[in-house]
Amino acid sequence: MKKILLLALLATSVLAMAKGKYGIVMPPALKSGDAVAIISPGSTPKDSVVIRAMQVLRGWGLNPVEGKHVTARYHSWAGTAKQREEDLMWALRDKSIKAIICSRGGYGSAQLLYNVPIDTLKKYNKWIVGYSDITALHSAMVRSGHMSIHGSMCGRLASTGGTDEYSQRLRKILFGEEIADVEVASHELNHTGKASGILVGGNMSVFTLISGSKHYDFLDRDFVKRKNVILFFEDVSENVDRVASMLFQMKLKGTLDHVKGIIVGRFTDVPSLSGYDDMNQMLHEYLDQYDIPICYDFPTSHDESWNTPLVEGCPVELKVDNQKVTLKFKP
């Protein structure tokens, strides 16, 4: 009993230090029987995908509960902005709900932020899981002082049964068992080096969309200047010219001059390369001016077989050498 108490006190102490240094806390670990909400902040998922994902979560010992509008349809969205906002606020405010898993991305998550004050988000320390369009919510949660999980949603859980490596990594994070290091082979375009800071990022077009928002932008210049930031990004169906424009926008706002390291995921379904061999060639041409560790082809993307869960707002150490890239989480 004394040993358990000591470990609990040690965990609390580590969390307090992390909060003291960066002002961002980790949500409590889940336990068997906990209720988790399934909501759709963006586009409408297939009913069958939600049903199958809920079966997987029950197999993990959790009690999944659907939001009222999870499979609603309003044009391309899962209900009106007000309906999706209602589901988000229900999931945050209901004390029986211990974590929130988004059904899918798509479009529309940023719309929810307009009527949700940052002071409201600060009150609720719960995991939010998702990627793609859910990047908007991750950005808001990090700015409100809470870590968040950029990772697989209902689609991946439904298609794999939750037994694949990335789903199991997600399960371990949710249950507080482990945030495993991510290790990948070196890429010829990498910049070697080592950097530490908090990890933020996700879908490039989404965090560019909310760029400049006073309270929700985790790449706000002043926010990045006050903290050591390791930035990761990926995207889908974006051509080289548009990605180059988004990079330049980050340069203009001062973001790229202050990040301590950059993690480049995969850009999938690129419609036009504008004469480049691939997207990485353009990115390297642009990012080569920064004397910081940079790695390419990291497992974060819209290809769910190459999309490991990453904890946004978590202190990390990025090490890039000639043999491999290692991302260590240090909550």
N, C-alpha and C positions, 0 to 999 in steps of 0.2 A: 504494500500500500504506500509506504514511504517513497519507494522507487517511482511509482506512478505519479505521485504528487510532485516529486522532484523534476521528472520529465515534463510535466505540465507547466511547472513554473519556468523551466528553461525555455520551453516553446514560447511562452508568453513574453519572456524577456527578449528573445530573438526578434519576435514580432514587433515589440515596442521599439527596439533599436532600428529596425527597418523603417518603421513609421517615422521615427525621429529623424532619420537621415533623408528620406525621400517624401514623407507625408502620404504614403500609399500603403494600405493594409490588405492583407489576404483574407477573403471570406472564410468563415468556419468550415471545417471538413464535414462532409455528409456522413451519415451513419445509416445502417440498414433500417428500412421502414420510413425514411424521410420522404416527404412529398416534394416533387419537382414539377414546375410548371412547363408546359409546352405552349409557346406562343408564336405568332407569325407577325413580326414587326414590318415585314416587307411584302413579298409576293405570296400568292396562295400555293400551298403544297398539295400534293395528291393525298386523298383520304387514306389510301392503302399504305403510303409511306409513313404517315403519322401513326397508324395502327401498329405497323410492324416495329417502328422505333419504340413505341410504348411497351411492346412485349419484351424488347431487349432490355429496357430500363427496369422492368419488373424482374427480369432474370438477374439483374445486378443487385436486387434487393430493395429497389426504390419504388415509390408510389407515384407514377406520373399522372398529372392532372391537366386536362386540356383547358386552354383559355376559351372563353365564350366565342370568340371570333376566329379561332385558329384556322378553319378552312372556309371562312367567308370569302366572298368575291365581290370586289368593287373595281371595275375595269381590270387593271393588271395587279391590283393590290388585294391583300387579305382583309378586305373591309375598308371603310373610310379611315382617314387619319385619326379621327376621334375614337373609332372603335378599336383600332390597334393600340392607341394610347391607353384606352381603358384596360385592355388586357395586360399591358406592361405595368401599369400602376397597380392593378390587382395583384399581379405576381410579386411585385416589390413590397406592397403593404401587408399582404396576408402573412401573418406570422407562422402559419403552418407550412408555407412554401419555403424551402431551404435553398433552392437553386432554380435557375431559369435556363431552359434549353430552347433555342430558336429552331423552328421547323425547317426554314430555308432562308436564303438571302433574297436575291432579286432586286427589287427597288422599293424605296419608301421609308426605310428606317429613320433617315434624317428628319423626315417630317414630324416624327414624334417628339423631337427635342424642342420644337418651337414653344410648346405649351407645358414643358416639364422643367421647372426651375432647377438650376444646379444645386441649390440648397435642399431641394427635395431629394435629389439623388444621393446627397451626402448622408442621408439618414439610413440608407438601406445597403448593408454590406452582404450581398449575395452574389454568387457566381452567375455570370451570364455567359453562355456558350454559343458560339457561332462564328462565321467568317463571311467574306464577301461584303454584302450590304450591311451586315451587322457591325462592321468596322465603325460605323457612326456611333453605335451604342458603346463600343469599347472605348472610343475616344472620350465620350462623355463620362463613363465610369472612372477612367483613369484621372480625368480632371477633377472628379468629385472625391478622389482619394481612395478608390477601390480597385483591386486587381480584377482581371477579367480573362476569359479563356478564348483565344482565337483558335477554333478547332471545329471538328466535324459536327454536323447537325443531323437531323432526322434521316436525311437521305443516305448518308454513310452508314449509320447504325442499321437502317433497314436493309441495305444491300449486302452488308457483310455479316449481319447478325451480332455485331459488336465484338467479334472474336479476333479481328485483325489487330496488328501492332498499334496503330494510331488510336483506335477505339479503346484499347486496353490502357494506353498511356493516359487517355482522357479519364477513364474510370479511376485510375490510381490518383490522379490529381484531385478529382472531386472528393474522393474518400480520404484525402490527406495522407496517402501512403507514400507517394514519391512524385517529385517533378524530375523526371529523368533527364540527364544530359542528352543533347543532340549532337551526334558526331557524323560528319560526312567527308567524303574524299575531297581533296583540293581541286580547284579549277584553275586552268591556265591564266585566267584574267585576274585572279585574286590579288589583293594587296595584303601582304603579311603584316602581323602586328597583334597587339592585345589591347583590349579596352574593357572598361567596366561602366555600368550605369543601369538605368531602368530600360526595359524592352518595351517599345511601342511600335505600332504599325498596322499593316493589313493591306486591304485593297486600295491601291493608289488613287483611283478615280473617286472613291468614296471619301477618303480623308482630304483629298483636294477640294471636293464639293463643300465640305464644312470648314475649309480653311478660312481663317479670319473671324470665325464666330467667337465672341468674346469669352465664353465660359466653357465651350465644349471641344475646342481644338487642342489635341494633345501635341500638336506641332506648332502651337503658338510660339512666336519667337521668344517672348519673355519667359514662358514656361520652360522651353528648351534651354535657355541660357541659365536658368536657376538650377537645372538638374543635368546630370550626365545622362545622355540618351543614346541608346542603340536603336537604330531605325531599321525595320524590315518592311518589304513591300513586294507585291505581286499584282497581276491583273489578268483580265480575260477580254478578248475581242477588242483590244485597243491597238491602233496602229503606231508605228514608230514616231510619226510626227506628233501625235497627241501625247505620247509618253514623254517625249522630249520637252514639250510645252509644260507638262506638269512638273518636270524636274526644274525647269527654269523658273516656274512660279515659286517652288520651294527655295530656290536660290535668292529670288527677289525679296522674299519675306524674311530671309536670314536664317532659315532652318538648317540648310546644308552646311553653313559655316560654323554651326555649333554642335552638331551631332558628333559622337565619339567613335561610332562605327556604323557600317551599313551592311545589311543582309539582303541580298537580292534573291527572291524566289523565282519561280517560272512564270513567264508570260505566255499564256496559252491562247490558241485560236487567233493568232495575229493576222489581221486582214491584209496589211501592207507593210513591207519592210523598207520601202523608199530607197532601195539600192544597197542596204546593209545585208550582210550575210544572215544575221539574226538579231534579236533584240539586245542580247548581251553585248554585241559589238558596239551598238550605239551607246548603251549605258556606260560601258567602259570608257569610251571616247569622252563622255561627259564627266564621269566621276573620277577619272584618272588624276585630276588636278588636286584631289583631296588627300592629304597625307594622314590617312586613318586606315584601320583594318577594314577591308571590304571583301565580301565573299559572294560568289555567284552559284546559281543552281542549288540553293538551299531548299529543303523540303517544306515549302509553303507555296500553295498555288490553288487554282480552281480544279486541278486534277486531284481528286480525293485520294488517289493512291500515292500522292506526293504532297501530303499536307499534314504534317505532324502538329499536335496541339502545342501552342505557345502561350505563356502566361503574360498578358499585357500588364505593364506596371511593375513587374517583378524585377528585383535586382539580378543582373546577370553578368557573366564574364564571357566575352567573345575572344577566342584565340584563333588566329589564322596563321598557319605555317605552311611550309612547302609540301607537307604530306597530307594534312587534314585540317578540317575546321571543327572546333569544339565550342558549343554554347552551353555554359554551365549556369543553372538557375541557383540563386543564393538567397532564398526568402528569409 
